[in-house]
């Protein structure tokens, strides 16, 4: 992995985490937490979308949309787990 792709992944993850925090009504975790949620959300969406037959496309905007949808799913699941306790 190149250094530029790592920086790009962190930026897209941070943006996706921030967007998902806004979509899920303030359930963000701060800057570092949002980066982690965005990156994990991107991996989550990367596993779920192909199994369902969805394709987002290529490019930066598609990557942000992809990661944001995954991060929203992740925040939703985290919210369910928190309510269950």
C-alpha atoms as one frame of an Amber mdcrd trajectory, in Angstrom:
protein
   0.000   0.000   0.000   1.351   3.404  -0.928   1.465   6.295   1.497  -0.873
   8.334  -0.724  -3.529   5.620  -0.684  -3.323   5.432   3.116  -3.818   9.199
   3.380  -6.717   8.997   0.915  -8.325   6.165   2.882  -8.054   8.176   6.103
  -9.536  11.287   4.486 -12.421   9.367   2.918 -12.957   7.492   6.190 -13.016
  10.739   8.163 -15.464  12.323   5.741 -17.683   9.236   5.727 -17.596   9.041
   9.530 -18.515  12.719   9.837 -21.348  12.352   7.325 -22.677   9.242   9.062
 -22.571  11.081  12.408 -24.706  13.846  10.863 -27.099  11.366   9.241 -27.525
   9.361  12.448 -28.371  12.496  14.479 -25.174  13.201  16.360 -23.935   9.675
  17.059 -20.390  10.563  16.056 -17.350   9.596  18.118 -15.022  12.570  17.575
 -12.414  12.955  14.870 -10.429   9.766  15.513 -13.580   7.756  16.216 -15.188
   9.034  13.017 -12.143   8.001  10.996 -12.326   4.513  12.492 -16.104   4.281
  11.969 -15.712   5.446   8.359 -12.943   2.960   7.563 -14.719   0.052   9.255
 -17.941   1.140   7.538 -16.196   1.053   4.167 -15.032  -2.514   4.825 -18.524
  -3.433   6.033 -20.161  -2.019   2.911 -17.486  -3.690   0.790 -18.563  -7.037
   2.228 -22.328  -6.423   2.125 -22.829  -4.668  -1.240 -21.361  -7.376  -3.505
 -23.353 -10.056  -1.691 -26.541  -8.087  -2.383 -25.566  -7.351  -5.976 -25.139
  -3.578  -5.578 -22.389  -1.637  -7.317 -21.624   1.966  -6.404 -19.067   2.644
  -9.126 -15.590   4.105  -9.040 -14.017   7.371  -8.036 -13.729   9.443  -4.896
 -17.420  10.372  -4.648 -18.478   6.738  -5.008 -15.951   5.766  -2.334 -17.345
   8.377   0.048 -20.928   7.231  -0.604 -19.897   3.599  -0.175 -18.066   4.278
   3.099 -20.851   6.522   4.408 -23.531   3.887   3.860 -21.359   1.315   5.613
 -20.663   3.708   8.494 -24.392   4.449   8.891 -25.065   0.711   9.065 -22.289
   0.360  11.629 -23.624   3.237  13.765 -27.112   1.739  13.588 -25.834  -1.617
  14.843 -23.814   0.081  17.604 -26.970   1.959  18.642 -28.912  -1.315  18.825
 -26.218  -2.919  20.962 -26.150   0.055  23.326 -29.948  -0.057  23.740 -29.867
  -3.790  24.458 -27.652  -3.294  27.511
